[in-house]
Amino acid sequence: MAIKGKRILITGGAGFIGTAVCRQLADNNRIVLYDSLRRNALKGTSLLEHPNVQLVVGDVLDRGKLAEAIEGTQLVLHMAAVAGIDTVVRSPIHTMQVNILGTVNLLDALDPILDHVERFVFFSTSEVFGSYAYKRRESETTNLQPVGEGRWTYSVSKLAAEHLVHSYYRERGLPTVSVRPFNVYGPGQVGEGAVHVFINHALRGIPLEIHGDGDQIRSWCYIDDMVEGVLLCLEDEQAVANVFNIGNPRGTTTILSLAEKIVALADSRSPIVHILKYYTDVELRIPSIEQAQTLLGYQPQVDLTEGLQRTIAWYRALLHGQDEAVS
């Protein structure tokens, strides 16, 4: 069932995933993108020229600005957050404020129209499972890691927001869904993602830096498959009141193998170097997507090699265009 004729608010809408979702929904819906533009994946796209797309530049800590942006909203995708390990470790207070208080502010702003909101999809994180997550189901225990390790301010802030969002379902009847993305990559990515950084370095002949031995294991999900999971959460009634892992277990590899694969596919001469790992890392992260498969019919389609080839081609074209612009 296609989503049509809806007014959709996407907080963090200028981010990588928000931009990709907007691209899929804009032709048949009115989209309000609410974003501070600290990370701007909209740049270089034509989305802001689309008659159905409106950008509101604002921070989720600004409750008044949020209240102005939500008028007439029927579907909400709450993606706004502080993310990226370097940013989180550097700014733990701001991380918790944006991820927790920003969610409180959005829900408070929606209060006058709560009965008209048809779906509220909250973006959480796979990091709620802690350092070791092997095919963990959504119903399994999440991990609260030691206070003082900067990385976990992000996961605990997201977990707290998950509880708050679900409480709005139980107490106020808001049809909520929480999504836990697992390592999304693809064309247009911005920020600190490993695939994005490795490809840019490989295409420029810059060394690819790996923290530690590179034996950390991840499952990589191509952006198109992530967007499909999001749309199912917006469309399917069985999604309501549930949490879903969205990822691709078939895209599993070590960080070192990922770097080697990117160098080979990009036909790059970039060396791979190992540097000191200065933060607590996630050593193993592979999702169970059984619940999304069973309830929503979710099935990732793009394998890792194909996804990397598409992504490399996109960044190569972008780099070529930049070189031409400079010359």
C-alpha positions in Angstrom: 0.0 0.0 0.0 1.6 3.2 -1.2 1.7 6.3 1.1 -0.2 9.1 -0.6 -1.8 12.4 0.3 -0.1 12.7 3.7 1.6 15.5 5.5 4.8 14.0 6.8 7.3 15.6 9.3 10.8 14.2 9.3 13.1 15.5 12.0 16.7 15.1 11.0 15.3 15.2 7.5 18.4 16.6 6.0 20.4 13.6 7.2 21.4 10.6 5.1 18.4 8.4 5.8 16.0 11.2 6.0 17.0 12.5 2.6 16.6 9.1 1.1 13.1 8.6 2.6 12.1 12.1 1.4 13.1 11.2 -2.1 10.8 8.2 -2.0 7.8 10.0 -0.6 7.9 13.5 -2.0 6.0 13.0 -5.3 2.8 11.8 -3.5 2.9 13.6 -0.1 3.7 16.9 1.6 7.1 16.7 3.4 8.4 19.0 6.1 12.1 18.4 6.8 13.1 19.7 10.2 16.9 19.9 10.6 19.7 22.0 12.1 21.8 21.2 9.0 24.8 20.2 11.0 24.9 17.2 8.7 23.4 18.0 5.3 22.8 15.2 2.8 20.3 17.5 1.0 23.2 19.5 -0.4 23.7 18.5 -4.0 20.2 17.1 -4.4 17.2 18.8 -6.1 14.8 18.0 -3.3 14.4 21.5 -2.0 13.2 22.5 -5.5 10.4 19.9 -5.2 7.0 21.7 -4.7 6.0 19.2 -2.0 9.1 19.6 0.1 9.6 22.3 2.8 12.8 22.7 4.9 12.5 24.2 8.3 15.9 24.9 9.8 15.7 24.4 13.5 16.9 22.4 16.5 14.8 19.8 18.3 15.8 21.6 21.6 13.7 24.6 20.3 10.2 23.6 21.4 8.6 26.7 19.9 10.1 26.1 16.5 9.0 22.5 16.6 5.4 23.6 17.4 5.4 25.8 14.3 6.6 23.0 12.1 4.1 20.2 13.1 0.9 21.9 11.9 -1.3 19.3 10.1 1.2 16.5 10.5 -0.2 13.0 10.0 3.0 10.9 9.9 6.1 11.6 11.9 9.6 10.2 11.4 11.8 11.2 14.3 15.4 10.8 13.1 17.0 13.9 14.7 19.9 13.0 16.9 23.5 13.5 17.8 25.4 10.6 16.3 28.8 9.4 15.3 31.3 8.0 17.8 33.7 11.0 17.6 30.9 13.5 18.1 29.3 11.5 20.9 32.6 11.1 22.8 33.4 14.8 22.4 29.9 16.1 23.3 28.2 13.7 25.7 26.0 16.4 27.4 24.7 17.7 24.1 24.2 14.1 22.9 21.9 13.3 25.8 20.1 16.6 25.6 19.2 16.3 21.9 18.4 12.6 22.0 16.3 12.7 25.1 15.0 16.2 25.5 14.6 16.6 21.8 12.2 13.6 21.8 10.3 15.1 24.8 10.0 18.4 23.0 8.6 16.8 19.8 6.1 14.7 21.7 5.0 17.8 23.7 4.7 19.8 20.5 2.5 17.1 19.0 0.2 17.0 22.0 -2.5 19.3 20.6 -2.8 17.2 17.4 -2.0 13.8 19.0 -5.3 12.3 17.9 -4.6 13.1 14.3 -1.2 11.6 14.1 -1.5 8.3 12.3 2.0 7.0 12.9 5.1 8.0 14.9 8.3 6.2 13.9 11.2 6.7 16.2 14.8 6.0 15.1 16.7 4.3 17.9 20.0 2.4 17.5 21.5 -1.1 17.4 24.0 0.2 20.0 21.4 -0.5 22.7 22.6 -4.1 22.5 26.0 -3.2 23.8 29.4 -4.4 22.7 28.4 -7.9 21.6 25.2 -8.5 19.6 24.9 -11.7 17.7 21.4 -12.0 16.0 19.8 -10.4 19.0 16.0 -10.2 18.9 14.2 -7.0 19.7 12.6 -8.7 22.8 15.9 -9.6 24.3 17.5 -7.6 27.1 19.3 -4.4 26.1 22.6 -3.5 27.8 23.2 -0.5 30.1 27.0 0.0 29.9 29.3 1.5 32.5 28.9 5.2 33.3 32.0 7.1 32.2 32.5 5.3 28.9 31.6 8.1 26.5 30.2 5.9 23.7 27.3 4.7 25.8 25.8 8.1 26.4 24.4 7.7 22.9 22.8 4.3 23.4 21.4 5.0 26.8 19.8 8.3 25.5 18.2 6.4 22.6 17.0 3.6 24.9 15.4 6.2 27.3 13.7 7.8 24.3 12.4 4.3 23.2 10.7 3.9 26.6 9.2 7.3 26.4 7.9 6.8 22.8 6.3 3.4 23.8 4.8 5.0 26.8 2.9 7.4 24.6 1.4 4.4 22.8 0.3 2.7 26.1 -0.9 5.8 27.9 -2.0 8.1 25.1 -2.8 5.7 22.2 -0.2 7.3 19.9 0.6 4.6 17.2 4.3 4.4 17.7 7.1 2.3 16.2 10.8 2.2 17.1 13.4 1.2 14.5 16.9 0.0 15.4 19.1 0.5 12.2 22.2 -1.7 11.8 25.1 0.1 9.9 23.5 1.7 7.0 25.6 2.9 4.0 25.2 4.0 0.4 25.3 7.0 -1.9 24.8 10.4 -0.3 26.0 9.4 3.2 27.4 12.1 5.4 29.2 11.9 8.8 31.5 9.4 10.2 30.3 6.1 8.7 33.1 3.7 7.9 32.0 2.9 4.3 31.6 6.6 3.5 35.1 7.4 4.9 36.8 4.4 3.4 35.5 5.0 -0.1 36.4 8.7 -0.1 39.9 7.8 1.0 40.3 5.0 -1.5 39.2 7.2 -4.4 41.7 9.9 -3.4 44.6 7.5 -2.7 44.6 8.4 1.0 45.4 5.7 3.6 42.4 3.9 5.1 42.7 4.1 8.9 41.4 1.2 11.0 41.1 1.4 14.8 42.8 -1.6 16.4 43.2 -4.9 14.5 40.1 -4.4 12.4 38.5 -7.6 13.7 35.3 -5.9 14.7 32.3 -7.5 13.0 29.5 -5.5 11.4 26.4 -6.2 9.2 26.1 -3.6 6.5 22.7 -2.5 5.2 22.3 -0.7 1.9 20.3 2.5 2.0 17.5 1.3 -0.3 16.9 -1.7 2.0 16.8 0.7 5.0 14.3 2.9 3.3 12.1 -0.1 2.5 12.1 -1.0 6.1 11.1 2.5 7.1 8.2 2.6 4.6 6.9 -0.7 5.9 6.9 0.7 9.5 4.9 3.7 8.2 2.4 1.6 6.2 1.8 -1.7 8.0 -0.7 -1.7 11.0 1.2 -4.6 12.5 4.2 -2.3 13.0 2.4 -0.3 15.7 3.7 -0.8 19.3 6.7 -2.8 18.1 10.5 -2.4 17.8 12.2 -3.6 14.7 15.8 -4.3 13.9 16.4 -3.2 10.3 19.6 -4.4 8.7 21.1 -7.1 6.5 22.7 -10.0 8.2 24.0 -11.2 4.8 26.2 -8.1 4.6 28.4 -9.2 7.5 32.2 -8.8 7.5 35.0 -7.5 9.6 36.1 -3.9 9.4 39.5 -5.0 7.9 37.8 -7.1 5.3 35.5 -4.2 4.5 38.4 -1.9 3.9 40.2 -4.5 1.8 37.1 -5.0 -0.3 36.6 -1.3 -0.9 40.2 -0.9 -2.0 39.8 -3.8 -4.4 36.5 -2.7 -5.8 37.7 0.9 -6.2 40.9 -0.2 -7.9 42.7 1.9 -5.4 46.3 1.9 -4.3 45.5 3.3 -0.8 47.3 1.5 2.0 45.4 0.2 5.0 46.9 1.4 8.3 46.1 0.4 11.9 45.9 3.1 14.5 45.3 3.1 18.3 41.7 2.5 19.3 41.0 5.2 21.9 37.4 4.4 22.7 35.2 1.4 23.7 34.1 -0.3 20.6 31.3 -2.6 19.5 33.1 -5.9 18.7 30.2 -7.8 17.2 26.9 -6.5 15.7 24.7 -8.8 13.6 20.9 -8.3 13.7 18.1 -10.8 13.8 15.5 -9.4 11.4 13.1 -12.2 11.9 10.4 -9.9 13.5 10.5 -7.5 10.6 10.4 -10.4 8.1 7.5 -12.1 9.9 5.3 -9.0 10.6 6.2 -6.6 7.8 7.5 -8.9 5.0 10.8 -7.0 5.1 13.6 -8.6 3.1 16.9 -6.8 2.2 17.7 -7.2 -1.5 21.2 -5.6 -2.0 24.2 -7.7 -1.1 27.4 -6.1 0.2 29.4 -6.3 -3.1 26.6 -4.8 -5.2 25.9 -2.1 -2.6 29.6 -1.1 -2.4 29.9 -1.0 -6.2 26.9 1.3 -6.4 28.3 3.5 -3.7 31.8 3.7 -5.1 30.4 4.6 -8.5 28.3 7.4 -6.9 31.2 8.9 -5.0 33.5 8.6 -8.0 31.1 10.6 -10.1 30.8 13.2 -7.3 34.6 13.5 -7.0 34.9 13.8 -10.8 32.3 16.6 -10.8 34.2 18.4 -8.0 37.5 18.1 -9.9 35.9 19.5 -13.1 34.4 22.4 -11.1 37.8 23.3 -9.7 39.5 23.1 -13.1 
